[in-house]
Amino acid sequence: MQERHRNSNRYDWKHSSDERSPSPASSLNQLLGSLLGDLGVEDKIAECRAQLAWEKAVGPSLARYAHPLRVHKGCLEVAVPSAVWRSQLSFMQNDIVARINDEVGREIVRELKLINKQGAT
């Protein structure tokens, strides 16, 4: 049912259900979330968010030397410049994984795979 409201010498038409319906932005957000989930893209976006969370999880000084490469089957592959860095990050692995998953909002990364790469600095 429609109602006519007089406001400042002009008429505004409003549908009686307008007050109950969600905002267009939230409806669009729900629609996009559903579409991305149906297409299987949602997990890929979460994996990208995990890589982007790397610097916040390890701090800028460690992030300068170790770089995330990709997430594959729950394993975040990280390039490190040497065996010393690989050893150091392996001791911190559980904490780093927890911080990344907290940042993403769900468990995406289960473990780190530390790979020696020349030029990782």
KEPA-306830 format. One line per 3 residues: for each residue x, y, z of N, C-alpha, C. Coordinates in steps of 0.05 Angstrom, whole numbers, plus 5000, padded with zeros to 4 digits. Last residue first. Example, Ala and Ser with C-alpha at 12.3 -4.5 7.8 and 13.67 -1.06 7.14 Angstrom:
<tordos>
5257 4955 5142 5273 4979 5143 5258 5001 5157  5264 4886 5156 5246 4910 5156 5264 4934 5156 $
</tordos>
This chain:
<tordos>
6297 4791 5006 6298 4815 5023 6290 4839 5007  6298 4750 4971 6273 4753 4986 6273 4778 5003  6342 4736 4942 6329 4761 4935 6303 4765 4950 $
6329 4667 4941 6349 4689 4938 6334 4714 4930  6290 4633 4985 6290 4646 4959 6311 4668 4959  6267 4579 5020 6291 4596 5015 6290 4607 4987 $
6203 4577 5047 6220 4570 5024 6243 4590 5022  6159 4550 5091 6181 4570 5089 6200 4561 5068  6094 4545 5099 6115 4531 5085 6136 4552 5078 $
6051 4544 5155 6069 4559 5137 6088 4540 5124  5982 4523 5163 6010 4521 5168 6025 4540 5149  5930 4540 5155 5935 4519 5176 5965 4517 5183 $
5891 4594 5137 5918 4583 5138 5921 4564 5161  5838 4603 5148 5846 4599 5120 5873 4586 5119  5789 4610 5193 5814 4594 5189 5818 4590 5159 $
5769 4680 5196 5764 4651 5196 5789 4636 5189  5788 4731 5196 5762 4725 5208 5753 4696 5207  5836 4753 5183 5818 4746 5161 5790 4740 5172 $
5859 4759 5234 5856 4782 5217 5836 4777 5194  5860 4706 5252 5845 4726 5266 5839 4751 5249  5896 4685 5214 5868 4676 5214 5850 4695 5230 $
5943 4713 5231 5932 4716 5203 5903 4708 5203  5949 4694 5284 5945 4723 5278 5933 4728 5250  5957 4639 5275 5934 4648 5291 5928 4678 5285 $
6005 4640 5246 5981 4629 5234 5956 4639 5249  6039 4662 5286 6035 4676 5260 6009 4667 5247  6038 4622 5325 6029 4649 5331 6023 4665 5306 $
6061 4579 5297 6034 4577 5308 6022 4604 5314  6114 4600 5281 6093 4592 5262 6065 4592 5274  6160 4611 5306 6138 4630 5310 6113 4622 5294 $
6196 4574 5289 6190 4575 5317 6166 4592 5323  6199 4588 5235 6186 4562 5242 6180 4561 5272  6227 4635 5236 6198 4636 5231 6184 4610 5237 $
6279 4614 5246 6266 4633 5264 6236 4634 5261  6288 4581 5201 6288 4570 5228 6273 4589 5247  6287 4620 5160 6268 4597 5160 6266 4585 5187 $
6330 4651 5175 6303 4663 5175 6282 4641 5175  6370 4613 5166 6368 4625 5192 6340 4637 5195  6367 4602 5112 6359 4581 5131 6355 4592 5159 $
6342 4662 5079 6362 4643 5087 6351 4622 5106  6299 4694 5062 6325 4697 5049 6346 4676 5057  6235 4665 5044 6253 4675 5065 6281 4676 5053 $
6168 4664 5024 6196 4666 5015 6213 4678 5037  6117 4621 5042 6131 4646 5049 6160 4644 5039  6053 4595 5034 6081 4593 5025 6094 4621 5028 $
6006 4570 5075 6016 4596 5065 6046 4593 5059  5960 4521 5064 5989 4525 5070 5997 4552 5058  5910 4509 5047 5913 4517 5075 5942 4522 5083 $
5919 4501 4991 5908 4480 5009 5914 4485 5038  5960 4554 4988 5953 4530 4973 5945 4508 4992  5974 4620 4980 5961 4601 4998 5952 4578 4980 $
6037 4651 4964 6010 4642 4958 6000 4625 4980  6078 4684 4988 6077 4679 4959 6049 4671 4950  6100 4733 5034 6081 4712 5027 6079 4709 4997 $
6167 4744 5053 6145 4753 5036 6126 4729 5030  6214 4771 5097 6198 4747 5090 6173 4756 5076  6236 4821 5106 6253 4799 5098 6238 4774 5089 $
6196 4855 5121 6215 4865 5102 6233 4842 5091  6169 4829 5160 6157 4829 5133 6176 4839 5112  6200 4841 5205 6201 4814 5194 6190 4813 5165 $
6185 4896 5209 6213 4888 5207 6216 4860 5196  6128 4899 5212 6143 4909 5189 6172 4900 5187  6094 4839 5234 6107 4865 5239 6124 4873 5215 $
6063 4794 5226 6091 4791 5234 6106 4817 5241  6011 4813 5216 6015 4790 5233 6044 4788 5243  6017 4855 5181 6005 4861 5207 6011 4838 5226 $
6038 4826 5137 6054 4847 5150 6043 4854 5178  5994 4790 5124 6021 4781 5132 6036 4802 5148  5946 4803 5103 5949 4806 5132 5977 4799 5142 $
5951 4790 5050 5952 4818 5057 5955 4823 5087  5943 4735 5054 5969 4746 5045 5972 4775 5053  5890 4735 5070 5910 4723 5088 5938 4734 5080 $
5865 4757 5026 5865 4772 5051 5885 4762 5070  5872 4714 4991 5886 4739 4985 5887 4757 5010  5838 4678 5016 5866 4672 5014 5883 4697 5008 $
5789 4704 5010 5799 4700 5037 5829 4694 5036  5785 4699 4954 5787 4726 4966 5798 4724 4994  5780 4644 4951 5803 4657 4939 5807 4685 4950 $
5730 4637 4976 5755 4625 4988 5780 4638 4977  5696 4663 4939 5699 4672 4967 5724 4662 4981  5690 4638 4892 5710 4659 4893 5715 4668 4922 $
5650 4603 4881 5674 4592 4893 5697 4612 4895  5601 4620 4865 5622 4618 4844 5648 4606 4855  5574 4623 4914 5565 4604 4893 5586 4599 4872 $
5603 4664 4938 5603 4637 4950 5595 4617 4929  5589 4707 4905 5617 4699 4907 5620 4671 4919  5533 4708 4916 5543 4703 4889 5572 4693 4889 $
5532 4721 4970 5520 4696 4961 5531 4689 4934  5558 4771 4969 5569 4750 4985 5558 4723 4976  5521 4799 4936 5549 4795 4927 5562 4772 4942 $
5476 4799 4970 5475 4788 4944 5503 4781 4933  5495 4827 5015 5486 4799 5018 5486 4785 4991  5506 4877 4990 5527 4862 5004 5520 4832 5007 $
5455 4891 4974 5476 4886 4954 5498 4870 4965  5431 4898 5024 5420 4878 5006 5441 4871 4984  5462 4939 5044 5463 4913 5057 5452 4891 5040 $
5448 4980 5007 5476 4971 5010 5478 4944 5024  5393 4987 5014 5403 4976 4988 5432 4966 4991  5371 4963 5078 5382 4984 5061 5392 4972 5035 $
5311 4922 5085 5339 4929 5090 5349 4950 5071  5244 4945 5101 5264 4932 5082 5292 4940 5089  5211 4974 5133 5219 4947 5142 5241 4935 5125 $
5198 5021 5108 5210 5022 5135 5221 4996 5144  5173 5004 5061 5199 5017 5060 5213 5017 5087  5122 4986 5060 5142 4967 5069 5170 4979 5069 $
5091 5027 5039 5089 5022 5067 5110 5002 5078  5127 5070 4996 5114 5045 4999 5113 5038 5029  5117 5138 4986 5132 5117 5000 5115 5092 5001 $
5125 5198 4952 5111 5172 4953 5128 5152 4966  5119 5263 4969 5138 5241 4969 5121 5215 4971  5105 5326 4942 5094 5300 4951 5116 5279 4948 $
5118 5391 4968 5122 5370 4948 5112 5344 4959  5117 5430 5007 5104 5435 4981 5110 5414 4960  5143 5401 5050 5155 5425 5037 5143 5429 5009 $
5108 5344 5043 5133 5354 5055 5143 5377 5039  5060 5296 5051 5065 5323 5042 5088 5334 5058  5058 5231 5028 5067 5249 5050 5072 5276 5038 $
5017 5177 5014 5028 5202 5004 5034 5221 5027  5029 5108 5011 5019 5131 5026 5032 5156 5013  5010 5045 4985 5026 5069 4984 5012 5091 5000 $
5017 4977 5000 5000 5000 5000 5018 5025 5000 $
</tordos>
